[in-house]
Amino acid sequence: MATTPYDAVLIVSFGGPEGPADVVPFLENVLRGKNVPRERMLEVAHHYEQFGGVSPLNAQNRALIEALEVELAEHGPRLPVYFGNRNWHPLLPDTLRHMRDDGVKRALAFFTSAYSSYSGCRQYREDIERAQNEVGPDAPQIDKLRAFFNHPGFIRPMVERVREALGAIPQERRAAARLVFTAHSIPLAMAANCRYESQLREASRLVAAALEHDPWQVVYQSRSGPPSQPWLEPDVGDCLQALGAEGATDIVVVPIGFLSDHMEIMFDLDTEARQLCEQLGLNMVRARTVGSHPDFVRMIRELIQERMEGGERPALGDIGPSHDVCPMDCCLSGRPIL
């Protein structure tokens, strides 16, 4: 018997433009309230323009939702799946209105981030709260599923993705290939208030250990703050420069901090990092993200069942499963309170 009644699932994500006309309004949503010069925003807009003004993120999230709907229909629980974004359509307030109109009272939310941080957890919870306030007293209650950085359903597909990437390197050079795990950098003040770094390192360690592959390291990418603000390092570009100077030959870049191939991967890794590797004479192979891998989709279903029915809470390694309900001081932004 279910311990807590839920009548829907909500997939919560960042959002992305789906055409050239969307790019600037989307970036204005992303940067609202942040001290980012318009020149920098237009520079980022140019990144999107190189790909037709379309981020693949929404399409990939829809593919994930479609796969999850099939998984839930076949194995239960039979819950409808909704989709809401922080920065672009479908926006969370519109989705919560739709859920309210459909009679949804209480839903479980899956955030498209495996790790605990302000940007990947608390900010989404704040987004949902604002959307609930906008919709009004009849807005559905939303409970977040736990972080899954060490769940077998995330780690095992990532092991498969990295093994596939290693397979693209000639066998005689494969053992010496460097594994470079990447994730979005965040300000040090933000990192000090969450477990982002330790969770990333543990997920990377679990993947490398399963492959029995060494050496490996965690690096960061896509920083967007002013130079005066310290962010997590080393930067992926600096790492590649150092590996080139050491005489490395083959690099497998593993974007373990991301679930799908969106702009931070298409531009920052597949374009800029690859060009840098070509200049340095490095053979770069980029591992695919987890995407809608069947084991990952099954993991989402298992997280839903775990929350509704209790029972086993799978987690690899020594850290154990993350909490279900975030503490009040969990994943603070690190920004001063004005």
Order of alpha helices (4+ residues) and beta strands (2+ residues): beta-alpha-alpha-alpha-beta-alpha-beta-alpha-beta-alpha-alpha-beta-alpha-alpha-beta-alpha-beta-alpha-alpha-beta-alpha
